[in-house]
Amino acid sequence: MARSPSESLSEFIALLATDDFRGAACAGQSPYLFDGAIEGEPVKSRRARHQRALKICSHCPIKQRCRDRHEQIPRHYRHGVWGGIVYSR
């Protein structure tokens, strides 16, 4: 059974609670800020949202761990902002 993007987002939020991700700059931020394209969202809005996410990531002490985690998730969920990089589907 395929997982929905919201399930992937829930996993991301749970991941931030683990010891490996303690101190993440994105902790406490809206996870939707880091999500990939949202249906019906104008491209300009998505770019602005991702720029805000990238600014948060730029100061994150664990962004490499986040990038490494991105490589471990199923390919069809690899989108959005992870460790200061914007990934597209």
C-alpha positions in Angstrom: 0.0 0.0 0.0 1.4 3.4 -1.0 1.9 6.0 1.7 0.6 9.5 1.3 2.8 12.6 1.5 1.2 13.4 4.8 2.4 10.1 6.2 5.9 11.0 4.9 5.5 14.4 6.6 4.5 12.7 9.8 7.6 10.5 9.7 9.7 13.6 9.2 8.2 15.3 12.2 8.8 12.1 14.3 12.4 12.0 13.0 13.1 15.4 14.6 12.3 14.0 18.0 15.1 11.4 17.8 18.5 12.0 19.4 20.2 12.1 15.9 18.1 15.2 15.0 18.1 17.0 18.3 19.1 20.6 17.7 17.7 20.7 14.2 17.1 24.3 13.1 13.7 23.3 11.7 12.4 21.9 15.0 9.3 23.9 15.9 8.8 25.2 12.3 5.8 24.3 10.2 6.7 21.1 8.3 4.8 22.3 5.3 7.4 24.9 4.8 9.8 22.1 3.8 7.3 20.1 1.8 7.6 19.7 -2.0 5.0 21.1 -4.4 1.6 21.4 -2.9 -1.3 20.9 -5.3 -2.8 24.1 -6.5 0.1 26.2 -5.0 1.4 28.8 -7.5 5.1 28.3 -8.4 6.0 31.8 -7.0 4.5 30.8 -3.6 6.4 27.5 -3.6 9.7 29.2 -4.4 9.1 31.8 -1.6 8.3 29.0 0.8 11.3 27.0 -0.1 13.5 30.1 0.2 12.3 30.5 3.8 13.1 26.8 4.4 16.6 27.1 2.9 17.3 30.1 5.1 16.5 28.0 8.2 18.6 25.1 6.9 21.6 27.4 6.2 22.1 27.8 10.0 21.4 24.2 10.9 24.1 22.3 12.7 22.9 18.9 11.5 22.0 19.5 7.9 24.4 16.7 6.7 22.4 14.2 8.8 19.3 15.5 7.2 20.7 15.0 3.7 21.8 11.5 4.7 18.3 10.7 5.9 16.9 11.9 2.7 18.8 9.2 0.8 17.2 6.5 3.0 13.6 7.3 2.3 11.7 5.7 -0.6 12.5 7.5 -3.9 8.9 8.6 -4.5 8.9 10.6 -1.2 12.2 12.4 -1.9 10.9 15.9 -2.5 10.9 19.2 -0.7 13.7 20.8 1.3 16.1 18.4 3.1 19.4 19.7 4.6 19.4 22.9 2.6 18.8 21.3 -0.8 15.5 21.5 -2.7 14.6 18.1 -4.2 11.9 17.7 -6.9 9.9 14.6 -7.7 
